[in-house]
């Protein structure tokens, strides 16, 4: 699935952070939300906002495992980020 982002869709989200979170979730290496926040240099609340955005707007099937202490995809989301010059 190709994703094209418009300014209203991103709602102030940084696409680079979305992509980084996606990469880390794909590897199941996010750590706890507080660890992920520290790694991304954002607040824990911001991490929750990004995860919520990804679930609601991108329809990403994300769950959290307390045992693994990581977010993970329940199925492969098929997300591809495409950058095109205008």
C-alpha positions as CSV (number, residue, x, y, z in Angstrom):
1,X,0.0,0.0,0.0
2,X,1.4,3.4,-1.0
3,X,0.8,6.2,1.4
4,X,0.5,9.8,0.4
5,X,0.3,12.3,3.2
6,X,-1.3,15.6,3.1
7,X,-0.9,18.3,5.8
8,X,-4.3,17.8,7.3
9,X,-3.8,14.1,7.5
10,X,-0.6,14.4,9.5
11,X,-2.2,16.7,12.1
12,X,1.2,18.0,13.2
13,X,2.9,14.6,13.1
14,X,6.5,14.4,11.9
15,X,6.6,11.8,9.1
16,X,10.2,10.9,10.0
17,X,9.0,9.9,13.5
18,X,6.2,7.8,12.0
19,X,8.6,6.0,9.7
20,X,11.1,5.4,12.6
21,X,8.3,4.0,14.8
22,X,7.1,1.8,12.0
23,X,10.7,0.4,11.5
24,X,11.0,-0.3,15.2
25,X,7.6,-1.9,15.5
26,X,8.5,-4.1,12.4
27,X,11.6,-5.4,14.4
28,X,9.6,-5.6,17.6
29,X,12.3,-3.5,19.3
30,X,10.4,-0.4,20.6
31,X,10.9,-1.1,24.3
32,X,8.4,0.3,26.7
33,X,6.6,3.6,25.7
34,X,8.9,5.5,28.0
35,X,12.0,4.0,26.4
36,X,10.7,4.7,22.9
37,X,10.0,8.3,24.0
38,X,13.6,8.7,25.2
39,X,15.0,7.2,22.0
40,X,12.9,9.5,19.8
41,X,13.5,12.5,22.1
42,X,9.8,13.1,22.6
43,X,7.4,12.8,25.6
44,X,5.7,9.5,26.4
45,X,2.4,11.2,25.7
46,X,3.7,12.0,22.2
47,X,4.5,8.4,21.7
48,X,0.9,7.4,22.6
49,X,-0.3,10.1,20.1
50,X,1.8,8.7,17.3
51,X,0.7,5.1,18.0
52,X,-2.9,6.3,18.0
53,X,-2.4,8.1,14.8
54,X,-0.9,5.1,13.2
55,X,-3.7,2.9,14.4
56,X,-6.6,5.2,13.4
57,X,-5.3,7.0,10.3
58,X,-3.0,4.4,8.8
59,X,-5.0,1.4,10.0
60,X,-1.9,-0.2,11.3
61,X,-2.6,-3.3,13.4
62,X,-0.5,-2.4,16.4
63,X,-0.6,-4.1,19.8
64,X,1.7,-3.9,22.8
65,X,3.3,-7.0,24.5
66,X,4.0,-6.5,28.2
67,X,6.0,-9.7,28.1
68,X,8.3,-8.5,25.3
69,X,8.0,-4.9,26.4
70,X,7.5,-3.8,22.7
71,X,4.9,-2.8,20.3
72,X,4.3,-5.2,17.5
73,X,2.2,-5.7,14.4
74,X,-0.5,-8.3,14.8
75,X,-0.2,-8.9,11.0
76,X,2.1,-7.3,8.4
77,X,0.6,-3.9,7.7
78,X,1.9,-3.5,4.2
79,X,2.9,0.1,4.8
80,X,5.3,1.6,2.3
81,X,6.3,5.2,2.5
82,X,6.9,6.8,-0.9
83,X,8.5,10.2,-1.4
84,X,8.0,11.9,-4.7
85,X,9.2,15.2,-5.9
86,X,6.5,17.6,-7.0
